[in-house]
Amino acid sequence: MKAHAISSILESLRKQARACVDRANFDTLQRLVQRLERATAERTPAVVAEILVAQRAMRAGCSVEAETPTPTGRTCDFRLTRGGERLHVHVKRLEVPDFKPPAIPAALRNCLRQGRPARVEIRWDPQLNALGMRRLGHAFEAFLRDGDIGESICVRDAAQRELGALRIDRPAERLEVRVERPDREAVLARMDRLLERAAQQCMPGQANAIMVVGSSACDADLLDQALLGSFIARWDRMPRRGERQAYGRDDTGLWSRGLARDAGIACWTVLQGEGSRPVLSGGEMWLRSTPAPSGASAALARAALLRSRAG
């Protein structure tokens, strides 16, 4: 992150602290100034993410306490209080390379215009010529006719060199084709570790929210999978009206494994404009079904962490 951006953030924190009338907010702002001043270049994006989350909560009318100790000897990043309701927030920065999906070649897209209603993710060898792309597209098209949710195909040439792959990710109202992140499995593993660390920091018996701050909007799907597991066909359930197959989730997610029972809320946002004036995107939220967070806790998280405008 550029030096002038850091200087701008520090100045905004100091200005906000000078005008602050809430003692907890003042102490938190002072502590954040110190953390950013001491942060290494590697640590700076994570500290900036915490600062932006705290400022967003303060603008929503919350009193924000930093580094609240838990009975297990750990600390919560922030404890938000508003209207008598409390929420413990654990901010985790997903520090991975930014990913901007490339355009899907016309030869592939033309073969994937129609198909079963599902979201699929594809990858391909960019060195393939037009004929190779068409052959790969036809292999994808044939697989989609019989493949089920959660299944995948990897197409290889005679020398076993990968030409491309397709994974049927989840049910959808129509066929949706997306480009798979090349380091998807590594990023998902990183997401799993962040969630597990956040779960260890939860305040026992209290309302907790895990706030993941990423770099690419498309990575929200990986948080969804890390929480709830992958989509699979369920033969023990009745399909919904108008559908031939019932679907559910496997037990690879944090919540689907029954872990982190105190973490009933998870949020996702993207850190944008790191080189100039960093801001947070509006964000998304997931609520655990069992045990479910209270309506008041969910409302506080929505108001404090998911503002409709960036920042």
Buried (B, 14 or more C-beta within 10 A) or exposed (E): BEEEBBEBBBEBBEEBBEEBEBEBBBBBBBBBBEBBEEBEEEBBBBBBBBBBBBBBBBEBEBBBBBEBEBEEEBBBBBBBBBEEBBBBBBBBBBBBEEBEEEEBBEBBBEBBEEBBEBBBBBBBBEEBEEEBBBBBBBBBBEBBEEBEBBBBBEBEEEEEEEBBBBBBBBBBEEBBBBBBBEEBEEBBEBBBEBBEEBBEBBBEEBBBBBBBBBBBBBBBBBBBBBBBBBBBBBEEEEEEEEEEBBBBBBEBBBBBEEEBBBBBBBBBBBBBEBEEEBBBBEBBBBBBEEEEBEEBBBBBBBBBBBBEEBB
